[in-house]
Amino acid sequence: MVPPPPSANTAVNYAKNEFEGNIMSSTEGDLKDDRMVFHDSHDTFLAGYNKSPPPGLLLRKIEKLSPRGPEDLPLDQSITEVDLSNIATLELWNKIRKDCESVDTSSIQRSFVNHVYSTLARTPYNLDEFGAYQAAAHSVRDQLIHKWISTQQHFTRSNPKRVYYLSLEFLMGRTMQNCVINMDMEEAYSKALREMGLAFETLYDQETDAALGNGGLGRLAACYMDSLATLDYPALGYGLRYTYGIFEQRIRNGEDQVEYPDYWLRFTNPWEVARVDVAYPVGFYGSVHNDSAGRAGQPGQPAARWEPAEFVQAVAYDVPIPGYDTDTVLNIRLWSSKPQRQFDLSSFNDGEYEKSVAEKQRAENITSVLYPNDNTPAGKELRLKQQYFFVCATLQDILRRFSKLNLPWSELPNKVGIQLNDTHPSLGIVELQRVLVDEHGLEWDIAWALVQRVYAYTNHTVLPEALECWPVSLMERLLPRHMRIIFDINLYFLRSVEQRFPGDYERLRRMSIIEEGHQQMVRMAYLAVVGSHTVNGVARIHSDLVRSKLFRDFAEFYGDDKFVNITNGITPRRWLHVANPQLSALITKRLGSNRWLKDLTELSRLKAFADDEDFQQEWRQVKRTRKESLAEYIQKHVDTAGEGPVNSEALFDVQVKRIHEYKRQLMNILGVVHRYLRIKEASAEERRDIVPRVFIFGGKAAPGYHTAKLIIKLINRVKNVINADPDAELRKLIRVVYIPNYSVTLAERIIPASDISEHISTAGTEASGTSNMKFVLNGGLLIGTRDGANVEIAEHIGGWDLAFEFGAKAEEVDDLRNKVRYLRPEIHPAFRRVVEAIKSGQFGDSSPFVNMLDRLVSDGDYYLITVDFPSYPEAQERVDAAYKDQKKWTRMSIENCAGMGFFSADRSVQDYAKKIWGINPCPPPPSK
């Protein structure tokens, strides 16, 4: 018999945590009344560690479970200090709440002024623009929270199955404009603040991007949360609250990336709600003991007892996410790591000042930075700590919510679906198995069947080096019980493989979650596949490679039905309506409504106007305006060497994305050198036929990724030489720009200004990409390989005639790599000339680049730059030829945009809901 989940009537309260005679201090306002509250499911969690509380901790049960955020607000009056038995009292509460929700001009003004005086302690006489932003943000947040509370109460009443989206990254960008647009309040706020002498729209620039992500993975997660809210799906996102983001990128000496902390929380974040009463214990290290005493209603059943040696606490911060044209507001819950004890007064009094705060520092390191540099053993350990901290806190929160339903564990998959956004949260599979078996006494087979029905896994890469592996020795030391469970899962799994393929020991070796070798490693992607009911790729070509190459053995074992494709998408609200309001207005005017914001397939109607001269002229004017705006920004914020204004009449050629060898920014800059050398040699007459270009680069390299940093250095070296060339006529024809510290906000400025964007990864290496979708949605044309979503984009816009293709196909890559490695084919003269120009010192001291370039012309060209380079300049010549015919170019631009209806994140999350999660929309009831 499956035991029921734990009662919802208990919780663990760490009160006045005593250690060596010292009362633990509060968290400087982070914790209420010197209390750390841990939720009900983890009184058994801690009891599983030991019969008594961990040393120095004072445990006591409390009778009633306090509310833990809007989703837990009771439907009756069983948990409240307010006397609501009087109908008049309840009506008064409802009336005041309704008054607070009003968005008429006077209500907005009252709210704004209240926050100026009461929240900021300012007056109109000392209110600067940043202060005005803060007051406006708090006013908007008030409206957001009203809808958020209503949404969560509605979900509680409706009790649908919920999906939990686990992602280490949520690259949100700025929040205020997105909120007022989604809640249809932008015009009301503009009017209200205009009457008060303020321009609401100018306040947007005062907001700092939330430093909660790095690249496409995090931006995809943010798009999906927007779409889930817009489509009224019952969902909740989980992530980490990084104190310093990944890093702030600066360029030192005009060429080198250096990393600085991103102090995005310097002035607090008005868009988060600190849940200081929502905290869970997370343990590390320690030992494991067999326990035959039994727990969770299963006397005599053997179980394991993990006794962690170190604890931290996970404190919740909630970020409401409003949907567009709906009252639904979802939530992303972010965890921040805090110590059990803030300050060791005894050590301080003994003069050991560093020791007095050592525990605090160790705990807070866990969520200080996204993706700690793992080039050192300490970095590896911190990154693994970060991942377990994330899933441990998240599962406690999910299971607490489930426990309130008072359902048997067999119902867990009918109420909970967990989506792993890449392998980073895959330890959650092991943690759920541990909780079910060790804490609640479920039999192994029953628990494992539940785990596999709860989890689904999204794969984002086919690159072997990008698939996470952790040393067994590290896992055994940091998470000893989890390592035992992984061994058991692997044994359980390999037995079933052996039954299916008896005697095939090589297959067992290939499919084992534990990779044998000089050092045993845990293959996290394999764990995610084995522990999930569905695995999806993120573009058709990528999903085919996942089935046929990356997880081929698993596809043969489980069958193709376990592996599905869901092509990525982007939200048109953020990436067209917010990022490019001029183009959004033009499209709405031509289509007669803005229905396309929720049904992107409406854009297909633009094809009928692709040859309309008036429409083309308006389209070109929008692009010209956005290019002029970007040129002005570059001159003001990027051009520190006095290189002069950027020619906005030139073709803007853009590649902005995370710097990585497979994305081939190196090939791009080598192509720039090739173009530069040709222009230098061209006669005056030949130069008149050359299309002027501005090459725009942006993106961060991981701190420990030496080659990526070298690529940034080379881009800047080339930039500095070209932009300072003494030939003034040449400088009119070519310009290179590197925009540092690339972010969502910068993307919203850059993408609408592009004429051509570069998506030139080696075929079969980019899972999907979403920046390609953003550029094309904004009428930018695409130059790229047949990789990732490029293939599907070309199909939907009308074929490769409307884009510029080059390079090898995915099915040719393996053979070409073998030829490069073993046969060393002849290097194209144009490529060799470019390499020699760099090595000769034409772009400064070449010594940093020699090894990187020599690898390309020997046997180290894994990403086939030398193979694809000859066709790359040819494709660029086709771009030039098309750009000269502005009427043709504009028609192609319109048709590109018109074909992007398929690539909406709304369509993507609907596919997830139908194919994987089995959830339905839960729209809010009509407003009264």
HUHUNOR-V502261 format. One record per residue. N is the residue number from 1. RES is the residue in one small letter. PHI is phi in degrees with one decimal (none if undefined). BURIAL is + if it has 24 or more other ideal C-beta (glycine too) atoms within 12 Angstrom, else -. Layout:
N|RES|PHI|BURIAL, N|RES|PHI|BURIAL
//
This chain:
1|m|none|-, 2|v|-79.4|-, 3|p|-70.4|+, 4|p|-73.2|-, 5|p|-67.3|+, 6|p|-64.2|+, 7|s|-62.1|+, 8|a|-86.4|+, 9|n|-100.0|-, 10|t|-127.1|+, 11|a|-151.0|+, 12|v|-102.4|+, 13|n|-118.7|+, 14|y|-84.1|+, 15|a|-108.5|+, 16|k|47.4|-, 17|n|-57.0|+, 18|e|-98.6|-, 19|f|-142.1|+, 20|e|50.3|-, 21|g|82.1|-, 22|n|-104.4|-, 23|i|-77.1|-, 24|m|-64.3|+, 25|s|-79.9|+, 26|s|-76.0|-, 27|t|-96.3|+, 28|e|43.6|-, 29|g|96.3|-, 30|d|-78.7|+, 31|l|-121.2|+, 32|k|-90.9|-, 33|d|53.9|-, 34|d|55.3|+, 35|r|-115.0|+, 36|m|-118.6|+, 37|v|-105.5|+, 38|f|-118.0|+, 39|h|-80.4|+, 40|d|-57.2|+, 41|s|-63.5|+, 42|h|-107.6|+, 43|d|-69.7|+, 44|t|-72.4|+, 45|f|-56.6|+, 46|l|-74.3|+, 47|a|-61.8|+, 48|g|-66.8|+, 49|y|-73.4|+, 50|n|-160.9|-, 51|k|-68.1|-, 52|s|-118.7|-, 53|p|-59.0|+, 54|p|-54.6|+, 55|p|-51.5|-, 56|g|81.7|-, 57|l|-108.3|+, 58|l|-107.9|-, 59|l|-101.9|+, 60|r|-149.1|-, 61|k|-81.4|-, 62|i|-117.0|-, 63|e|-78.4|-, 64|k|-120.5|-, 65|l|-83.6|+, 66|s|-73.0|+, 67|p|-60.9|+, 68|r|-123.1|+, 69|g|115.1|+, 70|p|-61.1|+, 71|e|-70.5|+, 72|d|-104.2|+, 73|l|-62.2|+, 74|p|-68.2|-, 75|l|-87.1|-, 76|d|-121.2|-, 77|q|-105.4|-, 78|s|-74.1|-, 79|i|-128.6|-, 80|t|-165.3|-, 81|e|-96.1|-, 82|v|-96.1|-, 83|d|-81.3|-, 84|l|-104.3|-, 85|s|-70.6|-, 86|n|-83.5|-, 87|i|-58.3|-, 88|a|-63.2|-, 89|t|-64.0|-, 90|l|-63.1|-, 91|e|-63.5|-, 92|l|-64.6|-, 93|w|-58.2|-, 94|n|-65.3|-, 95|k|-64.1|-, 96|i|-64.4|-, 97|r|-62.6|-, 98|k|-63.0|-, 99|d|-62.1|-, 100|c|-67.1|-, 101|e|-83.7|+, 102|s|-66.0|-, 103|v|-122.1|+, 104|d|-75.2|-, 105|t|-57.0|-, 106|s|-66.6|-, 107|s|-65.8|+, 108|i|-62.3|+, 109|q|-64.5|+, 110|r|-62.0|-, 111|s|-62.3|+, 112|f|-61.7|+, 113|v|-63.1|+, 114|n|-59.0|-, 115|h|-71.9|+, 116|v|-59.4|+, 117|y|-80.2|-, 118|s|-87.6|-, 119|t|-84.1|-, 120|l|-98.3|+, 121|a|56.1|-, 122|r|-121.9|-, 123|t|-134.5|-, 124|p|-60.4|-, 125|y|-84.7|-, 126|n|-130.9|-, 127|l|-93.8|+, 128|d|-86.2|-, 129|e|-66.2|-, 130|f|-67.7|-, 131|g|-62.5|+, 132|a|-63.1|+, 133|y|-61.6|+, 134|q|-60.3|+, 135|a|-65.0|+, 136|a|-64.2|+, 137|a|-62.1|+, 138|h|-66.3|+, 139|s|-66.0|+, 140|v|-63.7|+, 141|r|-61.2|+, 142|d|-57.1|+, 143|q|-65.2|+, 144|l|-62.5|+, 145|i|-69.1|+, 146|h|-57.2|+, 147|k|-68.1|+, 148|w|-63.6|+, 149|i|-60.8|+, 150|s|-61.7|+, 151|t|-61.7|+, 152|q|-67.8|+, 153|q|-65.6|+, 154|h|-63.3|+, 155|f|-63.3|+, 156|t|-63.6|+, 157|r|-65.7|-, 158|s|-75.7|+, 159|n|55.1|-, 160|p|-83.2|+, 161|k|-66.7|+, 162|r|-113.1|+, 163|v|-107.3|+, 164|y|-115.1|+, 165|y|-99.4|+, 166|l|-98.4|+, 167|s|-145.7|+, 168|l|-70.9|+, 169|e|-128.0|+, 170|f|-137.3|+, 171|l|-87.3|+, 172|m|-80.1|+, 173|g|74.5|+, 174|r|-75.3|+, 175|t|-109.3|+, 176|m|-61.3|+, 177|q|-64.5|+, 178|n|-60.9|+, 179|c|-65.1|+, 180|v|-68.4|+, 181|i|-71.8|+, 182|n|-63.1|+, 183|m|-93.3|+, 184|d|56.5|-, 185|m|-123.2|+, 186|e|-62.7|+, 187|e|-64.6|-, 188|a|-64.2|+, 189|y|-68.6|+, 190|s|-60.6|+, 191|k|-65.8|-, 192|a|-63.0|+, 193|l|-77.4|+, 194|r|-62.4|-, 195|e|-65.8|-, 196|m|-98.2|+, 197|g|84.3|-, 198|l|-125.3|+, 199|a|-97.6|-, 200|f|-56.6|+, 201|e|-63.4|+, 202|t|-73.8|-, 203|l|-76.5|+, 204|y|-56.2|+, 205|d|-70.5|-, 206|q|-80.1|+, 207|e|-83.9|+, 208|t|-94.0|+, 209|d|-59.8|+, 210|a|-67.6|+, 211|a|-89.2|+, 212|l|-113.9|+, 213|g|-164.4|+, 214|n|-131.8|+, 215|g|-136.9|+, 216|g|-61.1|+, 217|l|-59.4|+, 218|g|-72.8|+, 219|r|-70.3|+, 220|l|-60.6|+, 221|a|-60.8|+, 222|a|-65.7|+, 223|c|-61.0|+, 224|y|-67.2|+, 225|m|-65.8|+, 226|d|-60.8|+, 227|s|-71.6|+, 228|l|-59.0|+, 229|a|-69.1|+, 230|t|-61.7|+, 231|l|-95.4|+, 232|d|65.9|+, 233|y|-81.4|+, 234|p|-76.3|+, 235|a|-142.4|+, 236|l|-146.4|+, 237|g|-94.8|+, 238|y|-130.3|+, 239|g|-156.7|+, 240|l|-118.5|+, 241|r|-97.7|+, 242|y|-80.7|+, 243|t|-66.6|+, 244|y|-124.0|+, 245|g|61.8|+, 246|i|-87.9|+, 247|f|174.5|+, 248|e|-94.2|+, 249|q|-89.7|+, 250|r|-125.9|-, 251|i|-107.3|+, 252|r|-94.1|-, 253|n|55.5|-, 254|g|75.7|+, 255|e|-148.6|+, 256|d|-103.0|+, 257|q|-72.8|+, 258|v|-128.3|-, 259|e|-108.1|+, 260|y|-126.8|-, 261|p|-59.3|-, 262|d|-93.3|+, 263|y|-84.7|-, 264|w|-73.3|+, 265|l|-98.6|+, 266|r|-54.0|-, 267|f|-109.5|-, 268|t|65.2|-, 269|n|-123.8|+, 270|p|-68.0|+, 271|w|-94.6|+, 272|e|-116.6|+, 273|v|-116.7|+, 274|a|-71.7|+, 275|r|-101.8|+, 276|v|-67.6|+, 277|d|-90.7|+, 278|v|-109.4|+, 279|a|-143.2|+, 280|y|-130.0|+, 281|p|-81.2|+, 282|v|-129.3|+, 283|g|-106.7|+, 284|f|-140.0|+, 285|y|62.1|+, 286|g|88.7|+, 287|s|-140.2|-, 288|v|-123.2|+, 289|h|-130.4|-, 290|n|-73.1|-, 291|d|-133.9|+, 292|s|-94.2|-, 293|a|-71.5|-, 294|g|80.9|-, 295|r|-149.4|+, 296|a|55.0|+, 297|g|79.2|-, 298|q|-124.6|+, 299|p|-57.6|-, 300|g|82.5|-, 301|q|-82.5|+, 302|p|-61.7|-, 303|a|-150.2|+, 304|a|-100.5|+, 305|r|-124.2|+, 306|w|-94.0|+, 307|e|-114.4|+, 308|p|-62.5|+, 309|a|-96.3|-, 310|e|-141.9|+, 311|f|-126.7|+, 312|v|-128.4|+, 313|q|-119.4|+, 314|a|-100.2|+, 315|v|-105.5|+, 316|a|-90.9|+, 317|y|-129.4|+, 318|d|-102.9|+, 319|v|-121.4|+, 320|p|-68.0|+, 321|i|-124.3|+, 322|p|-81.8|+, 323|g|-83.2|+, 324|y|-90.0|+, 325|d|59.2|+, 326|t|-157.6|+, 327|d|-88.5|+, 328|t|-71.1|+, 329|v|-129.1|+, 330|l|-90.6|+, 331|n|-140.1|+, 332|i|-111.2|+, 333|r|-99.4|+, 334|l|-109.2|+, 335|w|-103.3|+, 336|s|-117.7|+, 337|s|-87.8|+, 338|k|-127.0|+, 339|p|-80.4|+, 340|q|-66.2|+, 341|r|-132.6|+, 342|q|-71.7|+, 343|f|-153.0|+, 344|d|-98.0|+, 345|l|-66.1|-, 346|s|-61.2|-, 347|s|-63.1|-, 348|f|-61.8|-, 349|n|-66.4|-, 350|d|-84.5|-, 351|g|86.3|-, 352|e|-92.7|-, 353|y|-69.6|-, 354|e|-66.3|-, 355|k|-64.3|-, 356|s|-64.4|+, 357|v|-118.7|-, 358|a|-63.9|-, 359|e|-63.6|+, 360|k|-60.5|+, 361|q|-64.9|-, 362|r|-60.8|+, 363|a|-66.5|+, 364|e|-71.5|+, 365|n|-59.4|+, 366|i|-59.9|+, 367|t|-114.9|+, 368|s|-73.0|+, 369|v|-138.0|+, 370|l|-72.3|+, 371|y|52.8|+, 372|p|-54.4|+, 373|n|-57.4|+, 374|d|-103.4|+, 375|n|-77.9|-, 376|t|-119.7|-, 377|p|-57.2|-, 378|a|-64.8|-, 379|g|-65.9|-, 380|k|-60.7|+, 381|e|-63.8|+, 382|l|-64.9|+, 383|r|-66.8|+, 384|l|-67.3|+, 385|k|-57.9|+, 386|q|-59.5|+, 387|q|-68.8|+, 388|y|-69.8|+, 389|f|-52.3|+, 390|f|-60.4|+, 391|v|-76.0|+, 392|c|-64.1|+, 393|a|-64.0|+, 394|t|-63.2|+, 395|l|-66.6|+, 396|q|-60.2|+, 397|d|-68.8|+, 398|i|-64.8|+, 399|l|-70.9|+, 400|r|-60.5|+, 401|r|-65.2|+, 402|f|-65.4|+, 403|s|-62.7|+, 404|k|-67.1|+, 405|l|-79.7|+, 406|n|55.4|-, 407|l|-106.5|+, 408|p|-68.9|-, 409|w|-60.6|+, 410|s|-61.5|-, 411|e|-87.6|-, 412|l|-53.7|+, 413|p|-67.5|+, 414|n|-83.6|-, 415|k|-120.5|+, 416|v|-132.7|+, 417|g|-125.8|+, 418|i|-118.1|+, 419|q|-104.6|+, 420|l|-89.9|+, 421|n|-86.5|+, 422|d|81.1|+, 423|t|-83.5|+, 424|h|-54.2|+, 425|p|-92.0|+, 426|s|-70.2|+, 427|l|-62.3|+, 428|g|-59.9|+, 429|i|-61.1|+, 430|v|-68.8|+, 431|e|-63.4|+, 432|l|-65.6|+, 433|q|-61.6|+, 434|r|-62.6|+, 435|v|-62.7|+, 436|l|-66.8|+, 437|v|-83.2|+, 438|d|-78.2|+, 439|e|-93.5|+, 440|h|-116.7|+, 441|g|71.2|+, 442|l|-70.9|+, 443|e|-65.2|-, 444|w|-54.6|+, 445|d|-62.9|-, 446|i|-65.8|+, 447|a|-62.1|+, 448|w|-66.0|+, 449|a|-63.0|+, 450|l|-66.3|+, 451|v|-57.0|+, 452|q|-66.1|+, 453|r|-83.1|+, 454|v|-86.6|+, 455|y|-92.8|+, 456|a|-137.1|+, 457|y|-130.3|+, 458|t|-101.1|+, 459|n|-90.0|+, 460|h|-119.8|+, 461|t|-157.7|+, 462|v|-112.1|+, 463|l|-76.1|+, 464|p|-56.5|-, 465|e|-71.4|-, 466|a|-92.9|+, 467|l|-84.8|+, 468|e|-61.8|+, 469|c|-135.9|+, 470|w|-121.4|+, 471|p|-60.7|+, 472|v|-58.5|+, 473|s|-61.5|-, 474|l|-68.6|+, 475|m|-63.5|+, 476|e|-63.1|+, 477|r|-78.3|+, 478|l|-81.0|+, 479|l|-134.3|+, 480|p|-62.2|+, 481|r|-69.0|+, 482|h|-66.4|+, 483|m|-66.0|+, 484|r|-61.4|+, 485|i|-64.6|+, 486|i|-62.1|+, 487|f|-59.3|+, 488|d|-67.1|+, 489|i|-58.9|+, 490|n|-64.1|+, 491|l|-62.9|-, 492|y|-56.7|+, 493|f|-70.6|+, 494|l|-66.9|+, 495|r|-61.3|-, 496|s|-70.1|-, 497|v|-66.4|+, 498|e|-64.6|-, 499|q|-65.2|-, 500|r|-78.2|-, 501|f|-126.9|-, 502|p|-61.3|-, 503|g|80.2|-, 504|d|-90.1|-, 505|y|-72.0|-, 506|e|-66.0|-, 507|r|-63.6|-, 508|l|-59.6|+, 509|r|-63.2|-, 510|r|-66.8|+, 511|m|-93.3|+, 512|s|-62.3|+, 513|i|-65.7|+, 514|i|-95.9|+, 515|e|-86.4|+, 516|e|-85.3|-, 517|g|166.5|-, 518|h|-55.6|-, 519|q|-133.4|-, 520|q|-65.4|-, 521|m|-129.7|+, 522|v|-93.2|+, 523|r|-88.8|+, 524|m|-68.9|+, 525|a|-64.4|+, 526|y|-66.1|+, 527|l|-59.8|+, 528|a|-65.1|+, 529|v|-66.6|+, 530|v|-67.0|+, 531|g|-90.4|+, 532|s|-117.5|+, 533|h|-83.7|+, 534|t|-143.6|+, 535|v|-122.7|+, 536|n|-126.1|+, 537|g|-92.1|+, 538|v|-120.6|+, 539|a|-161.3|+, 540|r|-60.0|+, 541|i|-65.5|+, 542|h|-66.2|+, 543|s|-63.8|+, 544|d|-62.7|+, 545|l|-69.0|+, 546|v|-60.0|+, 547|r|-73.4|+, 548|s|-90.6|-, 549|k|-130.1|+, 550|l|-64.9|+, 551|f|-120.1|+, 552|r|-60.3|-, 553|d|-60.8|+, 554|f|-70.3|+, 555|a|-65.3|+, 556|e|-67.9|-, 557|f|-76.6|+, 558|y|-87.0|+, 559|g|96.5|-, 560|d|-66.2|-, 561|d|-63.0|-, 562|k|-72.4|+, 563|f|-112.3|+, 564|v|-126.2|+, 565|n|-111.4|+, 566|i|-134.0|+, 567|t|-65.4|+, 568|n|-57.6|+, 569|g|-146.8|+, 570|i|-128.6|+, 571|t|-86.4|+, 572|p|-69.8|+, 573|r|-64.1|+, 574|r|-74.9|+, 575|w|-92.8|+, 576|l|-132.5|+, 577|h|-67.3|+, 578|v|-81.8|+, 579|a|-70.4|+, 580|n|-137.2|+, 581|p|-62.0|+, 582|q|-65.7|+, 583|l|-69.7|+, 584|s|-58.7|+, 585|a|-64.8|-, 586|l|-65.2|+, 587|i|-63.6|+, 588|t|-62.5|+, 589|k|-62.6|-, 590|r|-71.6|+, 591|l|-83.7|+, 592|g|89.1|-, 593|s|-166.8|-, 594|n|-103.9|+, 595|r|-59.0|-, 596|w|-62.6|+, 597|l|-67.1|+, 598|k|-111.7|+, 599|d|-134.4|+, 600|l|-67.8|+, 601|t|-64.6|+, 602|e|-58.4|+, 603|l|-61.4|+, 604|s|-59.1|+, 605|r|-68.5|+, 606|l|-68.0|+, 607|k|-58.9|+, 608|a|-65.8|-, 609|f|-108.9|+, 610|a|-62.4|+, 611|d|-104.5|-, 612|d|-71.8|-, 613|e|-63.5|-, 614|d|-64.2|-, 615|f|-66.1|+, 616|q|-59.5|+, 617|q|-63.5|-, 618|e|-64.7|+, 619|w|-61.6|+, 620|r|-64.1|+, 621|q|-65.6|-, 622|v|-61.3|+, 623|k|-61.7|+, 624|r|-62.2|+, 625|t|-61.6|-, 626|r|-69.5|+, 627|k|-68.2|+, 628|e|-64.4|+, 629|s|-64.3|+, 630|l|-66.7|+, 631|a|-60.2|+, 632|e|-65.1|-, 633|y|-62.9|+, 634|i|-60.1|+, 635|q|-64.4|+, 636|k|-80.7|-, 637|h|-114.2|-, 638|v|-113.3|+, 639|d|-77.2|+, 640|t|-88.5|-, 641|a|-98.4|-, 642|g|67.3|-, 643|e|-80.3|+, 644|g|93.4|-, 645|p|-65.6|-, 646|v|-82.0|+, 647|n|-75.5|+, 648|s|-74.5|+, 649|e|-84.1|-, 650|a|-73.5|+, 651|l|-74.7|+, 652|f|-90.9|+, 653|d|-107.9|+, 654|v|-122.5|+, 655|q|-137.1|+, 656|v|-127.6|+, 657|k|-175.9|+, 658|r|-52.1|+, 659|i|-81.3|+, 660|h|-155.2|+, 661|e|-59.2|+, 662|y|-70.6|+, 663|k|-77.6|+, 664|r|62.1|+, 665|q|-59.8|+, 666|l|-62.7|+, 667|m|-64.3|+, 668|n|-60.9|+, 669|i|-69.3|+, 670|l|-66.5|+, 671|g|-65.3|+, 672|v|-63.9|+, 673|v|-61.1|+, 674|h|-58.9|+, 675|r|-65.5|+, 676|y|-61.0|+, 677|l|-62.0|+, 678|r|-66.7|+, 679|i|-65.6|+, 680|k|-60.9|+, 681|e|-86.4|-, 682|a|-71.5|-, 683|s|-74.7|-, 684|a|-59.5|-, 685|e|-68.6|-, 686|e|-66.1|-, 687|r|-65.7|-, 688|r|-64.9|-, 689|d|-96.2|-, 690|i|-89.2|+, 691|v|-76.2|+, 692|p|-63.1|+, 693|r|-133.9|+, 694|v|-114.1|+, 695|f|-93.4|+, 696|i|-115.4|+, 697|f|-115.1|+, 698|g|-167.8|+, 699|g|145.9|+, 700|k|-106.2|+, 701|a|-103.4|+, 702|a|-57.8|+, 703|p|-54.0|+, 704|g|-96.3|-, 705|y|-97.3|+, 706|h|-62.0|-, 707|t|-64.6|+, 708|a|-62.9|+, 709|k|-67.1|+, 710|l|-64.0|+, 711|i|-63.5|+, 712|i|-61.8|+, 713|k|-61.0|+, 714|l|-66.3|+, 715|i|-56.7|+, 716|n|-71.8|+, 717|r|-60.4|+, 718|v|-62.2|+, 719|k|-55.8|+, 720|n|-63.4|+, 721|v|-73.8|+, 722|i|-64.2|+, 723|n|-70.9|+, 724|a|-108.0|-, 725|d|-58.3|+, 726|p|-66.5|-, 727|d|-81.0|-, 728|a|-63.5|-, 729|e|-67.0|-, 730|l|-64.2|+, 731|r|-65.0|+, 732|k|-74.0|+, 733|l|-98.6|+, 734|i|-150.5|+, 735|r|-146.0|+, 736|v|-119.9|+, 737|v|-129.9|+, 738|y|-117.6|+, 739|i|-96.0|+, 740|p|-76.1|+, 741|n|56.8|+, 742|y|-55.8|+, 743|s|-150.0|+, 744|v|-61.4|+, 745|t|-63.5|+, 746|l|-67.0|+, 747|a|-60.3|+, 748|e|-65.0|+, 749|r|-87.9|+, 750|i|-81.1|+, 751|i|-59.3|+, 752|p|-64.3|+, 753|a|-92.1|+, 754|s|-76.9|+, 755|d|-94.9|+, 756|i|-135.4|+, 757|s|-123.1|+, 758|e|-103.5|+, 759|h|-130.9|+, 760|i|-119.6|+, 761|s|-62.8|+, 762|t|-58.9|+, 763|a|-54.8|+, 764|g|88.7|+, 765|t|-112.1|+, 766|e|-86.5|+, 767|a|-59.0|+, 768|s|-145.9|+, 769|g|85.3|+, 770|t|-124.6|+, 771|s|-63.8|+, 772|n|-58.7|+, 773|m|-65.9|+, 774|k|-65.3|+, 775|f|-63.6|+, 776|v|-68.2|+, 777|l|-58.6|+, 778|n|-92.2|+, 779|g|81.0|+, 780|g|-86.9|+, 781|l|-84.6|+, 782|l|-122.4|+, 783|i|-113.3|+, 784|g|-171.5|+, 785|t|-91.9|+, 786|r|-82.9|+, 787|d|-138.6|+, 788|g|54.3|+, 789|a|-78.8|+, 790|n|-52.7|+, 791|v|-62.9|+, 792|e|-70.4|+, 793|i|-60.3|+, 794|a|-58.8|+, 795|e|-62.7|-, 796|h|-77.5|+, 797|i|-83.8|+, 798|g|121.7|-, 799|g|108.4|-, 800|w|-69.5|+, 801|d|-65.0|-, 802|l|-101.8|+, 803|a|-145.6|+, 804|f|-127.7|+, 805|e|-97.4|+, 806|f|-157.2|+, 807|g|90.5|+, 808|a|-69.8|+, 809|k|-88.2|+, 810|a|-59.6|+, 811|e|-72.7|-, 812|e|-94.7|-, 813|v|-63.1|+, 814|d|-61.1|-, 815|d|-63.4|-, 816|l|-66.6|+, 817|r|-63.1|+, 818|n|-64.0|-, 819|k|-64.1|-, 820|v|-62.3|+, 821|r|-75.8|-, 822|y|-107.2|-, 823|l|-100.5|-, 824|r|48.5|-, 825|p|-62.6|-, 826|e|-61.0|-, 827|i|-80.8|+, 828|h|-60.1|+, 829|p|-56.5|-, 830|a|-64.0|+, 831|f|-68.4|+, 832|r|-61.7|-, 833|r|-64.0|+, 834|v|-62.6|+, 835|v|-62.1|+, 836|e|-65.9|+, 837|a|-62.1|+, 838|i|-70.4|+, 839|k|-69.0|+, 840|s|-75.5|-, 841|g|96.0|-, 842|q|-63.3|+, 843|f|-116.5|+, 844|g|91.9|+, 845|d|-54.2|-, 846|s|-91.1|+, 847|s|-57.2|-, 848|p|-64.3|+, 849|f|-103.8|+, 850|v|-59.6|-, 851|n|-61.8|-, 852|m|-61.7|+, 853|l|-74.7|+, 854|d|-64.3|-, 855|r|-60.4|-, 856|l|-65.2|+, 857|v|-96.6|+, 858|s|-110.0|-, 859|d|-117.5|-, 860|g|-108.0|-, 861|d|-88.2|+, 862|y|-64.1|+, 863|y|-96.8|+, 864|l|58.9|+, 865|i|-66.1|+, 866|t|-66.3|+, 867|v|-73.3|+, 868|d|-87.9|+, 869|f|-61.2|+, 870|p|-57.4|+, 871|s|-82.8|+, 872|y|-70.4|+, 873|p|-61.5|+, 874|e|-63.4|-, 875|a|-63.6|+, 876|q|-65.6|+, 877|e|-66.4|+, 878|r|-66.5|+, 879|v|-61.8|+, 880|d|-58.2|+, 881|a|-62.5|-, 882|a|-68.6|+, 883|y|-68.3|+, 884|k|-64.1|-, 885|d|-95.3|-, 886|q|-64.8|-, 887|k|-66.7|-, 888|k|-64.8|-, 889|w|-60.5|+, 890|t|-65.9|+, 891|r|-60.0|+, 892|m|-61.9|+, 893|s|-61.6|+, 894|i|-63.8|+, 895|e|-67.6|+, 896|n|-60.5|+, 897|c|-60.7|+, 898|a|-64.3|+, 899|g|-91.3|+, 900|m|-93.7|+, 901|g|-58.0|+, 902|f|-67.6|+, 903|f|-95.3|+, 904|s|-84.0|+, 905|a|-61.9|+, 906|d|-60.5|+, 907|r|-65.2|+, 908|s|-61.9|+, 909|v|-70.0|+, 910|q|-64.7|+, 911|d|-63.9|+, 912|y|-60.3|+, 913|a|-61.3|+, 914|k|-82.9|-, 915|k|-83.4|+, 916|i|-124.6|+, 917|w|-84.5|+, 918|g|65.6|+, 919|i|-118.7|+, 920|n|-122.9|-, 921|p|-59.1|+, 922|c|-130.0|+, 923|p|-65.9|-, 924|p|-68.9|+, 925|p|-66.6|-, 926|p|-57.4|-, 927|s|-63.8|-, 928|k|-82.9|-
//
